[in-house]
Amino acid sequence: MQAEEEEERVLRTLQQCTRRIRELGDRGRVKDAIQELANLSKKNVQPDTYAATALVRACCKDMELAQSVFDELFGGWS
């Protein structure tokens, strides 16, 4: 039962984080969106594809920043 509760906590945390990243990105608050993703580690949660994609989209007006974020998240894969 405890494993299920932890899984639910992680899922809820990721959903909330992804939503906040999208909202911050929509408002042009890219640095806050980056910080939001970074805060996941404080909650012992690893970013998932949805949160990472939301962050890259938030950075898309600054392609250099978007590339930097992508490289940081995915180890420079292309």
Sine and cosine of phi, psi and omega as CSV:
sin_phi,cos_phi,sin_psi,cos_psi,sin_omega,cos_omega
0.00,0.00,-0.62,0.78,-0.03,-1.00
-0.91,0.42,-0.59,0.81,0.03,-1.00
-0.90,0.43,-0.63,0.77,0.03,-1.00
-0.91,0.42,-0.65,0.76,0.03,-1.00
-0.90,0.43,-0.64,0.77,0.03,-1.00
-0.91,0.41,-0.67,0.74,0.03,-1.00
-0.88,0.48,-0.66,0.75,0.04,-1.00
-0.91,0.43,-0.65,0.76,0.02,-1.00
-0.89,0.47,-0.71,0.70,-0.01,-1.00
-0.90,0.45,-0.71,0.70,0.00,-1.00
-0.88,0.48,-0.71,0.70,0.03,-1.00
-0.88,0.48,-0.70,0.72,0.00,-1.00
-0.88,0.47,-0.70,0.72,0.02,-1.00
-0.90,0.43,-0.67,0.75,0.01,-1.00
-0.89,0.45,-0.69,0.72,0.01,-1.00
-0.90,0.43,-0.68,0.73,-0.01,-1.00
-0.90,0.44,-0.71,0.70,0.00,-1.00
-0.87,0.49,-0.68,0.73,0.02,-1.00
-0.89,0.46,-0.69,0.72,0.01,-1.00
-0.91,0.41,-0.63,0.77,0.03,-1.00
-0.88,0.47,-0.70,0.72,0.03,-1.00
-0.87,0.49,-0.71,0.70,-0.01,-1.00
-0.89,0.47,-0.70,0.71,0.01,-1.00
-0.90,0.43,-0.67,0.74,0.04,-1.00
-0.88,0.48,-0.66,0.75,0.03,-1.00
-0.88,0.47,-0.48,0.88,-0.01,-1.00
-1.00,-0.04,0.03,1.00,0.00,-1.00
0.98,0.21,0.26,0.97,-0.03,-1.00
-1.00,-0.09,0.92,0.39,-0.12,-0.99
-0.90,0.44,-0.69,0.72,-0.01,-1.00
-0.88,0.48,-0.61,0.79,0.06,-1.00
-0.92,0.39,-0.59,0.81,0.04,-1.00
-0.90,0.43,-0.66,0.75,0.05,-1.00
-0.89,0.46,-0.69,0.72,0.01,-1.00
-0.89,0.47,-0.61,0.79,0.02,-1.00
-0.86,0.51,-0.70,0.71,0.03,-1.00
-0.92,0.40,-0.65,0.76,0.01,-1.00
-0.88,0.47,-0.53,0.85,-0.01,-1.00
-0.92,0.40,-0.30,0.95,0.03,-1.00
-0.86,0.51,-0.61,0.79,-0.03,-1.00
-0.89,0.45,-0.51,0.86,0.05,-1.00
-0.92,0.38,-0.38,0.93,0.01,-1.00
-0.99,-0.16,0.17,0.99,-0.01,-1.00
0.87,0.50,0.64,0.77,-0.01,-1.00
-0.80,-0.59,0.78,-0.63,0.05,-1.00
-1.00,0.04,0.71,-0.71,0.01,-1.00
-0.85,0.53,0.60,-0.80,0.10,-1.00
-0.98,-0.20,-0.01,-1.00,-0.04,-1.00
-0.87,0.49,-0.62,0.79,-0.03,-1.00
-0.90,0.43,-0.71,0.70,0.00,-1.00
-0.91,0.41,-0.67,0.74,0.00,-1.00
-0.90,0.43,-0.68,0.74,0.02,-1.00
-0.90,0.43,-0.66,0.75,0.04,-1.00
-0.86,0.51,-0.64,0.77,0.00,-1.00
-0.93,0.36,-0.69,0.72,0.02,-1.00
-0.88,0.47,-0.65,0.76,0.05,-1.00
-0.89,0.45,-0.63,0.78,0.02,-1.00
-0.89,0.47,-0.49,0.87,-0.04,-1.00
-1.00,-0.03,0.00,1.00,-0.21,-0.98
-0.90,0.44,-0.36,0.93,0.04,-1.00
-0.96,0.29,-0.31,0.95,0.05,-1.00
-0.85,-0.53,1.00,0.03,-0.13,-0.99
-0.88,0.47,-0.52,0.85,0.05,-1.00
-0.90,0.44,-0.68,0.73,0.05,-1.00
-0.92,0.40,-0.68,0.73,0.02,-1.00
-0.86,0.51,-0.69,0.73,0.02,-1.00
-0.90,0.43,-0.66,0.76,0.02,-1.00
-0.88,0.47,-0.70,0.72,0.02,-1.00
-0.90,0.44,-0.71,0.71,0.02,-1.00
-0.85,0.52,-0.73,0.69,0.00,-1.00
-0.88,0.47,-0.64,0.77,0.01,-1.00
-0.91,0.41,-0.68,0.73,-0.05,-1.00
-0.96,0.28,-0.62,0.79,-0.16,-0.99
-0.89,-0.45,0.22,0.97,0.11,-0.99
0.93,0.37,0.45,0.89,0.06,-1.00
0.99,0.17,0.21,0.98,0.05,-1.00
-0.89,0.46,0.60,-0.80,0.08,-1.00
-0.57,-0.82,0.00,0.00,0.00,0.00
